[in-house]
Amino acid sequence: MSDTTTLPAPAVARADSATPPARPAHPAHPAHPAHPAHPASPLPATATARRPRLPWSRLAAWLVLAALLTLTLAPFWMMLKTALTPAAELFAQSTRLWPEAPTLDNLRRVLGGMDAAQAIAAGGSGARIDVGGAVVNSLLFTAVVVALQTASAAMAAYAFARLRFPGRQALFGLFVASMMVPGVVTFIPNFILIKDLGWLNTLPGLVAPFALMQGFSVFFLRQFFLSIPRDLEEAARLEGAGFWCIFLRIVLPLSTTPLATIAVLTGIGMWNEFFWPSLVARDETWQVLPVALQAFKSQTPQGQPDWSGLMAAASLAVLPTLVLLLVLGRRVVESVQFSGGK
Protein backbone atom coordinates (compact mmCIF):
# COMPACT_ATOMS: atom_id res chain seq x y z
CA MET A 1 0.00 0.00 0.00
CA SER A 2 1.57 3.24 -1.11
CA ASP A 3 1.19 6.53 0.67
CA THR A 4 -0.64 9.21 -1.25
CA THR A 5 0.75 12.69 -0.68
CA THR A 6 -1.26 15.76 -1.60
CA LEU A 7 1.02 18.40 -2.96
CA PRO A 8 0.15 22.06 -2.53
CA ALA A 9 -0.77 24.10 -5.53
CA PRO A 10 2.01 26.12 -7.03
CA ALA A 11 2.41 29.65 -5.82
CA VAL A 12 1.99 30.98 -9.32
CA ALA A 13 -1.30 29.22 -9.66
CA ARG A 14 -2.46 30.58 -6.34
CA ALA A 15 -1.45 34.05 -7.37
CA ASP A 16 -3.29 33.72 -10.65
CA SER A 17 -6.37 32.41 -8.95
CA ALA A 18 -6.32 35.23 -6.38
CA THR A 19 -6.15 37.92 -9.04
CA PRO A 20 -9.37 38.22 -11.06
CA PRO A 21 -8.99 38.45 -14.80
CA ALA A 22 -9.01 41.87 -16.34
CA ARG A 23 -12.30 42.84 -17.86
CA PRO A 24 -12.42 44.45 -21.28
CA ALA A 25 -13.15 48.12 -21.28
CA HIS A 26 -16.71 48.93 -22.16
CA PRO A 27 -17.31 51.40 -24.91
CA ALA A 28 -18.49 54.80 -23.89
CA HIS A 29 -22.23 54.99 -23.70
CA PRO A 30 -23.83 57.49 -25.98
CA ALA A 31 -25.26 60.56 -24.33
CA HIS A 32 -28.86 60.05 -23.38
CA PRO A 33 -31.30 62.55 -24.80
CA ALA A 34 -32.76 64.98 -22.34
CA HIS A 35 -35.91 63.60 -20.77
CA PRO A 36 -38.90 65.86 -20.69
CA ALA A 37 -39.86 67.19 -17.26
CA HIS A 38 -42.38 64.90 -15.58
CA PRO A 39 -45.32 66.55 -13.90
CA ALA A 40 -45.29 66.33 -10.11
CA SER A 41 -47.32 63.36 -9.04
CA PRO A 42 -49.35 63.62 -5.85
CA LEU A 43 -47.94 61.80 -2.80
CA PRO A 44 -49.82 58.80 -1.58
CA ALA A 45 -52.00 59.18 1.48
CA THR A 46 -49.56 57.21 3.66
CA ALA A 47 -46.72 59.64 2.90
CA THR A 48 -48.57 62.78 3.84
CA ALA A 49 -47.81 64.23 7.26
CA ARG A 50 -50.46 63.32 9.76
CA ARG A 51 -51.84 66.07 11.91
CA PRO A 52 -51.48 65.48 15.65
CA ARG A 53 -54.68 64.45 17.31
CA LEU A 54 -56.17 66.94 19.73
CA PRO A 55 -55.60 65.69 23.32
CA TRP A 56 -59.16 66.03 24.55
CA SER A 57 -58.36 64.51 27.94
CA ARG A 58 -55.60 67.03 28.62
CA LEU A 59 -57.76 69.89 27.40
CA ALA A 60 -60.57 68.78 29.70
CA ALA A 61 -58.14 68.58 32.64
CA TRP A 62 -56.91 72.13 32.01
CA LEU A 63 -60.48 73.39 31.78
CA VAL A 64 -61.34 71.77 35.10
CA LEU A 65 -58.23 73.26 36.73
CA ALA A 66 -59.07 76.69 35.33
CA ALA A 67 -62.61 76.44 36.70
CA LEU A 68 -61.34 75.41 40.15
CA LEU A 69 -58.79 78.23 40.12
CA THR A 70 -61.49 80.72 39.21
CA LEU A 71 -63.70 79.52 42.06
CA THR A 72 -60.76 79.77 44.45
CA LEU A 73 -59.71 83.28 43.45
CA ALA A 74 -63.22 84.72 43.12
CA PRO A 75 -63.60 85.51 46.86
CA PHE A 76 -60.20 87.22 46.94
CA TRP A 77 -61.13 89.26 43.87
CA MET A 78 -64.41 90.35 45.45
CA MET A 79 -62.61 91.23 48.69
CA LEU A 80 -60.11 93.41 46.84
CA LYS A 81 -62.83 95.00 44.72
CA THR A 82 -64.90 95.83 47.80
CA ALA A 83 -61.87 97.24 49.61
CA LEU A 84 -61.17 99.66 46.73
CA THR A 85 -64.79 100.73 46.18
CA PRO A 86 -65.99 103.95 47.87
CA ALA A 87 -68.28 103.06 50.76
CA ALA A 88 -71.07 105.36 49.53
CA GLU A 89 -71.11 103.62 46.10
CA LEU A 90 -70.69 100.02 47.25
CA PHE A 91 -74.24 98.84 46.58
CA ALA A 92 -74.60 100.91 43.41
CA GLN A 93 -71.51 99.18 41.92
CA SER A 94 -72.25 95.72 43.26
CA THR A 95 -72.66 94.23 39.76
CA ARG A 96 -69.35 95.57 38.43
CA LEU A 97 -66.19 93.49 38.37
CA TRP A 98 -64.04 96.54 39.13
CA PRO A 99 -64.91 99.90 40.75
CA GLU A 100 -65.23 102.92 38.50
CA ALA A 101 -63.04 105.10 40.72
CA PRO A 102 -60.81 102.97 43.00
CA THR A 103 -59.90 104.66 46.26
CA LEU A 104 -57.67 104.00 49.28
CA ASP A 105 -59.93 105.85 51.72
CA ASN A 106 -61.11 102.54 53.17
CA LEU A 107 -57.54 101.60 54.12
CA ARG A 108 -57.03 105.06 55.61
CA ARG A 109 -60.14 104.71 57.75
CA VAL A 110 -59.08 101.27 58.99
CA LEU A 111 -55.52 102.36 59.76
CA GLY A 112 -56.74 105.39 61.74
CA GLY A 113 -56.10 108.06 59.15
CA MET A 114 -59.61 109.51 59.59
CA ASP A 115 -61.64 110.42 62.64
CA ALA A 116 -65.22 109.24 63.15
CA ALA A 117 -66.78 112.30 61.48
CA GLN A 118 -64.59 111.98 58.38
CA ALA A 119 -65.25 108.25 58.20
CA ILE A 120 -69.03 108.79 58.31
CA ALA A 121 -68.76 111.51 55.68
CA ALA A 122 -66.85 109.07 53.44
CA GLY A 123 -69.67 106.55 53.75
CA GLY A 124 -68.32 104.45 56.60
CA SER A 125 -70.07 103.44 59.80
CA GLY A 126 -67.74 105.27 62.17
CA ALA A 127 -66.47 102.04 63.74
CA ARG A 128 -62.91 102.00 65.05
CA ILE A 129 -60.29 99.26 65.05
CA ASP A 130 -56.74 99.23 66.40
CA VAL A 131 -55.13 97.53 63.41
CA GLY A 132 -51.58 98.30 64.52
CA GLY A 133 -52.00 96.77 67.97
CA ALA A 134 -53.85 93.75 66.57
CA VAL A 135 -51.10 93.12 64.01
CA VAL A 136 -48.40 93.30 66.72
CA ASN A 137 -50.34 90.87 68.92
CA SER A 138 -50.83 88.46 65.99
CA LEU A 139 -47.14 88.60 65.10
CA LEU A 140 -46.07 87.94 68.70
CA PHE A 141 -48.59 85.14 69.16
CA THR A 142 -47.60 83.50 65.89
CA ALA A 143 -43.84 83.80 66.49
CA VAL A 144 -43.97 82.31 69.99
CA VAL A 145 -46.16 79.38 68.94
CA VAL A 146 -44.04 78.64 65.86
CA ALA A 147 -40.80 78.64 67.88
CA LEU A 148 -42.12 76.43 70.71
CA GLN A 149 -44.06 74.01 68.53
CA THR A 150 -41.27 73.52 65.98
CA ALA A 151 -38.66 72.91 68.69
CA SER A 152 -40.79 70.44 70.66
CA ALA A 153 -41.93 68.61 67.52
CA ALA A 154 -38.33 68.26 66.29
CA MET A 155 -37.18 66.74 69.59
CA ALA A 156 -40.12 64.33 69.75
CA ALA A 157 -39.71 63.30 66.10
CA TYR A 158 -35.99 62.57 66.56
CA ALA A 159 -36.77 60.45 69.62
CA PHE A 160 -39.30 58.40 67.64
CA ALA A 161 -36.90 58.06 64.69
CA ARG A 162 -33.68 57.06 66.47
CA LEU A 163 -34.22 56.15 70.13
CA ARG A 164 -35.37 52.71 71.21
CA PHE A 165 -37.61 52.58 74.28
CA PRO A 166 -40.58 50.45 75.37
CA GLY A 167 -43.91 51.47 73.87
CA ARG A 168 -42.34 53.62 71.16
CA GLN A 169 -44.58 52.39 68.34
CA ALA A 170 -47.76 52.59 70.46
CA LEU A 171 -46.95 56.13 71.59
CA PHE A 172 -46.23 57.20 68.03
CA GLY A 173 -49.54 55.69 66.95
CA LEU A 174 -51.29 57.83 69.56
CA PHE A 175 -49.60 60.93 68.16
CA VAL A 176 -50.79 60.07 64.67
CA ALA A 177 -54.28 59.27 65.94
CA SER A 178 -54.46 62.67 67.65
CA MET A 179 -54.74 64.26 64.20
CA MET A 180 -58.25 62.79 63.94
CA VAL A 181 -59.46 64.51 67.14
CA PRO A 182 -61.25 67.81 66.35
CA GLY A 183 -59.74 70.80 68.08
CA VAL A 184 -63.11 72.00 69.32
CA VAL A 185 -63.27 68.96 71.65
CA THR A 186 -60.35 70.26 73.75
CA PHE A 187 -61.45 73.91 73.94
CA ILE A 188 -63.60 73.57 77.08
CA PRO A 189 -61.01 71.63 79.17
CA ASN A 190 -58.27 74.02 78.06
CA PHE A 191 -60.40 77.06 78.88
CA ILE A 192 -61.15 75.75 82.39
CA LEU A 193 -57.44 75.08 82.95
CA ILE A 194 -56.38 78.53 81.71
CA LYS A 195 -59.06 80.18 83.84
CA ASP A 196 -57.96 78.31 86.98
CA LEU A 197 -54.37 79.36 86.31
CA GLY A 198 -55.44 83.01 86.00
CA TRP A 199 -54.07 83.35 82.46
CA LEU A 200 -57.11 84.94 80.80
CA ASN A 201 -56.21 87.98 78.66
CA THR A 202 -52.50 87.10 78.85
CA LEU A 203 -49.92 85.87 76.36
CA PRO A 204 -49.33 82.55 78.21
CA GLY A 205 -53.06 81.86 78.03
CA LEU A 206 -52.99 82.41 74.28
CA VAL A 207 -49.91 80.29 73.66
CA ALA A 208 -50.32 77.39 76.13
CA PRO A 209 -52.63 75.06 74.09
CA PHE A 210 -50.39 75.35 71.01
CA ALA A 211 -46.96 75.39 72.67
CA LEU A 212 -46.27 71.63 72.60
CA MET A 213 -45.88 69.33 69.63
CA GLN A 214 -48.72 68.50 67.25
CA GLY A 215 -49.38 65.13 65.66
CA PHE A 216 -48.78 66.23 62.09
CA SER A 217 -45.52 68.01 62.95
CA VAL A 218 -44.13 64.94 64.73
CA PHE A 219 -45.14 62.61 61.91
CA PHE A 220 -43.77 64.93 59.22
CA LEU A 221 -40.36 65.44 60.85
CA ARG A 222 -39.99 61.78 61.85
CA GLN A 223 -40.38 60.73 58.21
CA PHE A 224 -37.55 63.07 57.25
CA PHE A 225 -35.26 62.03 60.12
CA LEU A 226 -35.59 58.41 59.03
CA SER A 227 -34.09 59.34 55.65
CA ILE A 228 -30.88 60.76 57.18
CA PRO A 229 -28.02 58.21 56.83
CA ARG A 230 -27.13 56.52 60.09
CA ASP A 231 -23.45 56.53 59.12
CA LEU A 232 -23.19 60.22 59.99
CA GLU A 233 -24.57 59.66 63.47
CA GLU A 234 -22.50 56.53 64.06
CA ALA A 235 -19.34 58.38 63.05
CA ALA A 236 -20.21 61.16 65.49
CA ARG A 237 -20.81 58.63 68.28
CA LEU A 238 -17.42 57.06 67.61
CA GLU A 239 -15.95 60.51 68.19
CA GLY A 240 -17.70 60.67 71.56
CA ALA A 241 -20.75 62.77 70.69
CA GLY A 242 -23.98 62.16 72.57
CA PHE A 243 -27.55 62.28 71.34
CA TRP A 244 -27.98 65.97 72.13
CA CYS A 245 -24.76 66.88 70.31
CA ILE A 246 -25.75 64.78 67.28
CA PHE A 247 -29.25 66.27 67.25
CA LEU A 248 -28.09 69.89 67.51
CA ARG A 249 -24.96 69.80 65.35
CA ILE A 250 -25.77 67.19 62.68
CA VAL A 251 -29.50 66.46 62.41
CA LEU A 252 -30.87 69.99 62.69
CA PRO A 253 -28.47 71.56 60.12
CA LEU A 254 -29.49 68.84 57.63
CA SER A 255 -33.20 69.43 58.30
CA THR A 256 -33.58 73.14 57.58
CA THR A 257 -36.08 72.57 54.74
CA PRO A 258 -38.60 70.40 56.67
CA LEU A 259 -38.22 72.62 59.74
CA ALA A 260 -38.97 75.68 57.60
CA THR A 261 -41.99 73.86 56.15
CA ILE A 262 -43.39 73.11 59.60
CA ALA A 263 -42.73 76.70 60.65
CA VAL A 264 -44.58 78.08 57.60
CA LEU A 265 -47.59 75.78 57.98
CA THR A 266 -47.82 76.44 61.71
CA GLY A 267 -47.40 80.18 61.19
CA ILE A 268 -50.24 80.34 58.66
CA GLY A 269 -52.51 78.42 61.00
CA MET A 270 -51.71 80.60 64.01
CA TRP A 271 -52.04 83.83 62.03
CA ASN A 272 -55.59 82.85 61.07
CA GLU A 273 -56.51 81.40 64.48
CA PHE A 274 -59.77 82.91 65.71
CA PHE A 275 -61.77 80.72 68.08
CA TRP A 276 -59.26 80.24 70.93
CA PRO A 277 -58.07 83.89 71.04
CA SER A 278 -61.70 85.02 71.03
CA LEU A 279 -62.29 82.96 74.20
CA VAL A 280 -59.27 83.89 76.30
CA ALA A 281 -58.23 87.33 74.95
CA ARG A 282 -61.30 89.45 74.29
CA ASP A 283 -59.62 92.52 75.78
CA GLU A 284 -57.96 94.87 73.27
CA THR A 285 -54.66 94.48 75.11
CA TRP A 286 -54.04 91.01 73.61
CA GLN A 287 -56.62 91.02 70.82
CA VAL A 288 -55.26 89.39 67.67
CA LEU A 289 -56.18 90.52 64.17
CA PRO A 290 -58.98 88.00 63.36
CA VAL A 291 -60.72 88.85 66.64
CA ALA A 292 -60.27 92.57 65.96
CA LEU A 293 -61.92 92.12 62.55
CA GLN A 294 -64.89 90.43 64.19
CA ALA A 295 -65.17 93.26 66.71
CA PHE A 296 -65.00 95.79 63.88
CA LYS A 297 -67.82 94.03 62.05
CA SER A 298 -69.95 93.96 65.21
CA GLN A 299 -69.68 97.73 65.66
CA THR A 300 -72.62 99.21 63.73
CA PRO A 301 -73.07 102.86 64.76
CA GLN A 302 -74.93 103.58 61.51
CA GLY A 303 -77.07 100.45 61.61
CA GLN A 304 -75.06 98.28 59.19
CA PRO A 305 -71.48 96.99 59.10
CA ASP A 306 -68.79 98.91 57.29
CA TRP A 307 -68.24 96.33 54.55
CA SER A 308 -65.68 98.39 52.63
CA GLY A 309 -63.58 98.99 55.73
CA LEU A 310 -63.93 95.36 56.78
CA MET A 311 -62.72 94.10 53.40
CA ALA A 312 -59.83 96.57 53.51
CA ALA A 313 -58.77 95.22 56.91
CA ALA A 314 -59.23 91.63 55.67
CA SER A 315 -56.94 92.40 52.72
CA LEU A 316 -54.24 93.49 55.16
CA ALA A 317 -54.76 90.29 57.16
CA VAL A 318 -54.46 88.05 54.10
CA LEU A 319 -51.35 89.79 52.75
CA PRO A 320 -48.72 88.01 54.95
CA THR A 321 -50.18 84.61 54.13
CA LEU A 322 -50.12 85.29 50.40
CA VAL A 323 -46.50 86.45 50.58
CA LEU A 324 -45.47 83.27 52.42
CA LEU A 325 -47.25 81.05 49.91
CA LEU A 326 -45.77 82.85 46.92
CA VAL A 327 -42.23 82.74 48.31
CA LEU A 328 -42.17 79.31 49.97
CA GLY A 329 -45.17 77.52 48.46
CA ARG A 330 -43.17 75.33 46.06
CA ARG A 331 -40.70 74.32 48.76
CA VAL A 332 -43.53 73.39 51.12
CA VAL A 333 -45.18 71.18 48.51
CA GLU A 334 -41.90 69.45 47.58
CA SER A 335 -41.05 68.84 51.22
CA VAL A 336 -44.47 67.36 51.94
CA GLN A 337 -44.22 65.08 48.90
CA PHE A 338 -40.72 63.94 49.90
CA SER A 339 -41.65 63.08 53.48
CA GLY A 340 -44.93 61.51 52.42
CA GLY A 341 -43.14 59.08 50.10
CA LYS A 342 -40.88 57.72 52.81
C-alpha atoms as one frame of an Amber mdcrd trajectory, in Angstrom:
protein
   0.000   0.000   0.000   1.571   3.241  -1.114   1.188   6.534   0.675  -0.639
   9.207  -1.248   0.745  12.688  -0.677  -1.260  15.756  -1.599   1.019  18.400
  -2.965   0.147  22.059  -2.531  -0.768  24.096  -5.527   2.011  26.116  -7.027
   2.407  29.649  -5.823   1.988  30.978  -9.315  -1.300  29.221  -9.660  -2.463
  30.579  -6.344  -1.455  34.051  -7.374  -3.286  33.719 -10.651  -6.372  32.413
  -8.945  -6.321  35.232  -6.383  -6.155  37.924  -9.037  -9.371  38.217 -11.056
  -8.987  38.446 -14.803  -9.008  41.865 -16.339 -12.298  42.836 -17.861 -12.421
  44.455 -21.278 -13.146  48.124 -21.284 -16.711  48.929 -22.163 -17.313  51.395
 -24.905 -18.494  54.799 -23.888 -22.233  54.988 -23.696 -23.831  57.494 -25.978
 -25.264  60.562 -24.329 -28.861  60.048 -23.384 -31.296  62.548 -24.797 -32.763
  64.981 -22.336 -35.910  63.597 -20.765 -38.897  65.863 -20.693 -39.864  67.192
 -17.263 -42.379  64.895 -15.575 -45.318  66.546 -13.899 -45.292  66.325 -10.113
 -47.324  63.358  -9.037 -49.348  63.616  -5.847 -47.938  61.798  -2.801 -49.823
  58.802  -1.576 -52.003  59.182   1.485 -49.565  57.214   3.662 -46.718  59.639
   2.900 -48.571  62.783   3.844 -47.807  64.234   7.263 -50.463  63.322   9.762
 -51.842  66.072  11.914 -51.478  65.476  15.654 -54.676  64.447  17.309 -56.169
  66.944  19.732 -55.603  65.693  23.316 -59.164  66.026  24.546 -58.360  64.510
  27.938 -55.600  67.031  28.618 -57.760  69.893  27.401 -60.570  68.783  29.699
 -58.143  68.582  32.636 -56.905  72.127  32.009 -60.478  73.392  31.781 -61.338
  71.766  35.104 -58.234  73.255  36.732 -59.066  76.691  35.333 -62.611  76.443
  36.701 -61.338  75.412  40.147 -58.791  78.225  40.115 -61.495  80.720  39.211
 -63.699  79.515  42.057 -60.759  79.770  44.455 -59.710  83.280  43.452 -63.218
  84.720  43.116 -63.599  85.506  46.863 -60.199  87.221  46.936 -61.133  89.261
  43.875 -64.414  90.352  45.453 -62.610  91.227  48.688 -60.111  93.412  46.845
 -62.831  94.999  44.725 -64.905  95.835  47.798 -61.866  97.236  49.611 -61.173
  99.663  46.733 -64.786 100.726  46.184 -65.995 103.949  47.867 -68.279 103.060
  50.758 -71.066 105.363  49.525 -71.112 103.620  46.096 -70.691 100.020  47.251
 -74.245  98.836  46.585 -74.603 100.915  43.413 -71.509  99.179  41.915 -72.250
  95.718  43.260 -72.659  94.232  39.759 -69.352  95.571  38.426 -66.193  93.492
  38.368 -64.040  96.541  39.125 -64.912  99.896  40.748 -65.231 102.916  38.500
 -63.045 105.095  40.716 -60.812 102.969  43.002 -59.895 104.660  46.259 -57.672
 104.002  49.277 -59.927 105.845  51.724 -61.111 102.545  53.174 -57.544 101.600
  54.117 -57.033 105.056  55.614 -60.139 104.708  57.745 -59.077 101.272  58.994
 -55.522 102.362  59.757 -56.739 105.386  61.741 -56.105 108.061  59.146 -59.610
 109.509  59.591 -61.642 110.417  62.639 -65.223 109.237  63.153 -66.779 112.302
  61.480 -64.588 111.977  58.380 -65.254 108.249  58.199 -69.031 108.788  58.314
 -68.763 111.506  55.677 -66.849 109.071  53.442 -69.670 106.547  53.746 -68.318
 104.449  56.604 -70.066 103.442  59.804 -67.741 105.266  62.171 -66.470 102.035
  63.743 -62.912 102.002  65.050 -60.286  99.261  65.045 -56.741  99.232  66.396
 -55.131  97.530  63.411 -51.582  98.295  64.525 -51.996  96.766  67.974 -53.847
  93.747  66.571 -51.103  93.120  64.010 -48.403  93.299  66.724 -50.345  90.871
  68.916 -50.825  88.464  65.991 -47.144  88.596  65.105 -46.072  87.944  68.700
 -48.592  85.140  69.163 -47.598  83.496  65.887 -43.843  83.798  66.489 -43.968
  82.309  69.992 -46.163  79.380  68.937 -44.042  78.637  65.861 -40.800  78.637
  67.877 -42.123  76.433  70.709 -44.057  74.008  68.528 -41.268  73.524  65.979
 -38.660  72.915  68.694 -40.792  70.444  70.657 -41.930  68.610  67.525 -38.328
  68.262  66.294 -37.178  66.736  69.588 -40.124  64.328  69.746 -39.711  63.303
  66.101 -35.994  62.574  66.560 -36.768  60.451  69.617 -39.302  58.402  67.638
 -36.904  58.056  64.692 -33.676  57.061  66.468 -34.223  56.146  70.129 -35.371
  52.708  71.213 -37.615  52.580  74.283 -40.584  50.451  75.374 -43.907  51.466
  73.874 -42.335  53.622  71.159 -44.580  52.392  68.341 -47.756  52.592  70.464
 -46.946  56.128  71.588 -46.225  57.204  68.030 -49.543  55.689  66.951 -51.293
  57.831  69.563 -49.596  60.933  68.161 -50.787  60.073  64.666 -54.284  59.274
  65.940 -54.459  62.673  67.648 -54.740  64.265  64.200 -58.249  62.794  63.938
 -59.461  64.513  67.136 -61.250  67.812  66.352 -59.736  70.803  68.077 -63.112
  71.998  69.324 -63.266  68.965  71.654 -60.347  70.264  73.751 -61.452  73.910
  73.944 -63.602  73.569  77.079 -61.005  71.632  79.173 -58.268  74.020  78.059
 -60.396  77.056  78.876 -61.151  75.749  82.387 -57.445  75.079  82.953 -56.379
  78.529  81.709 -59.065  80.181  83.842 -57.962  78.313  86.978 -54.367  79.356
  86.309 -55.435  83.008  85.996 -54.069  83.349  82.460 -57.109  84.941  80.800
 -56.211  87.985  78.657 -52.499  87.103  78.850 -49.923  85.868  76.362 -49.329
  82.548  78.215 -53.055  81.864  78.032 -52.989  82.410  74.275 -49.911  80.286
  73.661 -50.325  77.385  76.132 -52.632  75.063  74.091 -50.387  75.350  71.009
 -46.956  75.386  72.666 -46.266  71.634  72.599 -45.884  69.332  69.630 -48.723
  68.505  67.251 -49.384  65.127  65.663 -48.783  66.229  62.092 -45.522  68.013
  62.950 -44.133  64.938  64.732 -45.139  62.607  61.907 -43.769  64.927  59.220
 -40.359  65.444  60.854 -39.993  61.776  61.846 -40.377  60.726  58.211 -37.550
  63.067  57.248 -35.258  62.032  60.119 -35.590  58.412  59.028 -34.086  59.338
  55.646 -30.882  60.764  57.176 -28.017  58.215  56.825 -27.127  56.521  60.092
 -23.446  56.531  59.124 -23.186  60.215  59.994 -24.572  59.664  63.471 -22.504
  56.533  64.064 -19.344  58.376  63.045 -20.209  61.164  65.488 -20.810  58.628
  68.280 -17.419  57.063  67.611 -15.953  60.511  68.194 -17.699  60.669  71.560
 -20.755  62.775  70.689 -23.976  62.165  72.566 -27.551  62.277  71.342 -27.979
  65.975  72.132 -24.764  66.881  70.312 -25.750  64.778  67.280 -29.246  66.272
  67.254 -28.087  69.888  67.515 -24.958  69.796  65.353 -25.770  67.186  62.684
 -29.496  66.462  62.406 -30.872  69.993  62.686 -28.472  71.563  60.121 -29.495
  68.845  57.633 -33.200  69.434  58.301 -33.584  73.137  57.577 -36.085  72.566
  54.738 -38.601  70.402  56.671 -38.220  72.617  59.743 -38.970  75.684  57.603
 -41.986  73.857  56.146 -43.386  73.108  59.599 -42.733  76.697  60.648 -44.578
  78.085  57.601 -47.592  75.775  57.977 -47.820  76.444  61.709 -47.396  80.181
  61.191 -50.236  80.344  58.658 -52.513  78.418  61.001 -51.713  80.600  64.011
 -52.036  83.829  62.029 -55.589  82.851  61.074 -56.511  81.395  64.483 -59.768
  82.908  65.710 -61.768  80.718  68.083 -59.262  80.237  70.932 -58.074  83.890
  71.042 -61.700  85.016  71.028 -62.291  82.956  74.197 -59.270  83.893  76.297
 -58.225  87.333  74.949 -61.300  89.448  74.293 -59.616  92.520  75.779 -57.965
  94.874  73.271 -54.656  94.482  75.107 -54.037  91.008  73.612 -56.622  91.024
  70.821 -55.261  89.387  67.668 -56.180  90.519  64.172 -58.985  88.000  63.358
 -60.716  88.847  66.639 -60.274  92.565  65.956 -61.917  92.115  62.552 -64.893
  90.426  64.189 -65.169  93.259  66.714 -64.997  95.794  63.880 -67.823  94.027
  62.055 -69.949  93.964  65.209 -69.681  97.731  65.658 -72.619  99.214  63.731
 -73.068 102.862  64.762 -74.929 103.581  61.508 -77.066 100.446  61.614 -75.061
  98.279  59.186 -71.481  96.988  59.095 -68.793  98.911  57.291 -68.235  96.328
  54.554 -65.677  98.389  52.630 -63.575  98.995  55.733 -63.933  95.360  56.780
 -62.723  94.098  53.399 -59.830  96.572  53.513 -58.766  95.217  56.913 -59.233
  91.631  55.669 -56.944  92.402  52.721 -54.241  93.489  55.158 -54.759  90.290
  57.165 -54.455  88.051  54.096 -51.350  89.785  52.749 -48.715  88.013  54.950
 -50.185  84.605  54.132 -50.120  85.287  50.399 -46.505  86.453  50.585 -45.466
  83.265  52.421 -47.245  81.047  49.913 -45.774  82.854  46.921 -42.228  82.743
  48.308 -42.170  79.312  49.970 -45.168  77.523  48.463 -43.172  75.328  46.063
 -40.695  74.321  48.761 -43.527  73.394  51.120 -45.182  71.177  48.506 -41.899
  69.453  47.576 -41.047  68.837  51.222 -44.474  67.357  51.941 -44.219  65.079
  48.899 -40.715  63.942  49.895 -41.650  63.079  53.478 -44.926  61.508  52.416
 -43.138  59.082  50.104 -40.879  57.721  52.813
